[in-house]
Amino acid sequence: MRTSKQFYTKLTAKGLKQRKTALHTASELKYIKKLLNKRQHILDLACGYGRFTIPLARQGYSIEGMDITPSLVKDAKAAAKREHLDIHFRIGDMRRLPYAKDSFDAIICTWNAFSELYKEADQLKAVNEMLRVLKKGGFAFIEMRYARVVPKIHTNKSVGDEAVRSGKRITTGKTAGIGSMPQYVHNKSTIRRIMGKAGSRRYIAVIENFGGRERFLLRFWK
Ligand SMILES: C[S@@+](CC[C@H](N)C(=O)[O-])C[C@H]1O[C@@H](n2cnc3c(N)ncnc32)[C@H](O)[C@@H]1O
């Protein structure tokens, strides 16, 4: 199976941009801004081509971006440069963050990036890493796909034995007929399990309208 890095390298920033309307992004940005303030130091985790990093920096937020796909990071850097925005972008994997502990007040991780970790062990690594790099009292906000019924289940073992054993919650979504990365579709009980293992004492998981669609939104605090 293709990794996220392979998938997005092939899709390119241009292809990814075509999968979101400006209207959706504007509405999602409005929601995100309600959670943030300009005194915080923010990490846009799995930032892609900087869809939120760039407008937030433009509006005076202190924000950095990190993503596993080098070509998307390159595109984000070029877009920031064109606007003379001084944003620090890095290539990295959310399972092993290239930041010191206590670096950020807030982390945002949007558009299913977290769900692309389809093994619970990897999700746990990412949550633990977020907790490590957050300052005390800081929070992470994760936006994921939500499905009342998991629409199409990968029974193909290529998605990983652990994923298959963990309740077959892996889907392959399609947007306008084009396949997307397989994603782990969480519900409140799978989130409870991950948060419990991570020892996170304070978290909120809600199904809410985000950018015009019902999404699964998770916030947890250090
Ligand atoms: C659908 S895009 C979303 C990009 C951005 N968050 C947004 O809302 O526009 C998913 C992103 O997750 C990134 N990604 C997937 N797995 C990752 C990982 N383990 N570490 C860091 N980034 C990852 C991909 O490279 C891709 O840019």
The ligand as a Tripos MOL2 file, in Angstrom:
@<TRIPOS>MOLECULE
LIG
   27    29     1     0     0
SMALL
NO_CHARGES

@<TRIPOS>ATOM
      1 C1         -5.4370   15.9220    3.3510 C.3       1 LIG1
      2 S1         -3.8600   16.5840    3.6940 S.3       1 LIG1
      3 C2         -4.2470   17.8740    4.8480 C.3       1 LIG1
      4 C3         -3.2330   19.0120    4.8650 C.3       1 LIG1
      5 C4         -3.5440   20.1540    5.8390 C.3       1 LIG1
      6 N1         -3.6310   19.6950    7.2100 N.3       1 LIG1
      7 C5         -4.8230   20.8460    5.4440 C.2       1 LIG1
      8 O1         -5.7950   20.8520    6.2170 O.co2     1 LIG1
      9 O2         -4.8560   21.4270    4.3490 O.co2     1 LIG1
     10 C6         -3.1140   15.3580    4.7600 C.3       1 LIG1
     11 C7         -1.6680   15.7030    5.0610 C.3       1 LIG1
     12 O3         -1.1450   14.8490    6.0730 O.3       1 LIG1
     13 C8          0.2280   14.6560    5.8050 C.3       1 LIG1
     14 N2          0.6680   13.4890    6.5800 N.ar      1 LIG1
     15 C9          0.1830   12.2230    6.4970 C.ar      1 LIG1
     16 N3          0.8170   11.4240    7.3850 N.ar      1 LIG1
     17 C10         1.7020   12.1990    8.0490 C.ar      1 LIG1
     18 C11         2.6390   11.9540    9.0970 C.ar      1 LIG1
     19 N4          2.7990   10.7250    9.6210 N.pl3     1 LIG1
     20 N5          3.3740   12.9850    9.5560 N.ar      1 LIG1
     21 C12         3.2370   14.2160    9.0220 C.ar      1 LIG1
     22 N6          2.3770   14.5140    8.0210 N.ar      1 LIG1
     23 C13         1.6070   13.5180    7.5420 C.ar      1 LIG1
     24 C14         0.2670   14.4850    4.3010 C.3       1 LIG1
     25 O4          1.5490   14.6490    3.7660 O.3       1 LIG1
     26 C15        -0.7330   15.5700    3.8740 C.3       1 LIG1
     27 O5         -0.0940   16.7870    3.6640 O.3       1 LIG1
@<TRIPOS>BOND
     1     1     2 1
     2     2     3 1
     3     2    10 1
     4     3     4 1
     5     4     5 1
     6     5     6 1
     7     5     7 1
     8     7     8 2
     9     7     9 1
    10    10    11 1
    11    11    12 1
    12    11    26 1
    13    12    13 1
    14    13    14 1
    15    13    24 1
    16    14    15 ar
    17    14    23 ar
    18    15    16 ar
    19    16    17 ar
    20    17    18 ar
    21    17    23 ar
    22    18    19 1
    23    18    20 ar
    24    20    21 ar
    25    21    22 ar
    26    22    23 ar
    27    24    25 1
    28    24    26 1
    29    26    27 1
@<TRIPOS>SUBSTRUCTURE
     1 LIG1         1 GROUP 0 **** ****
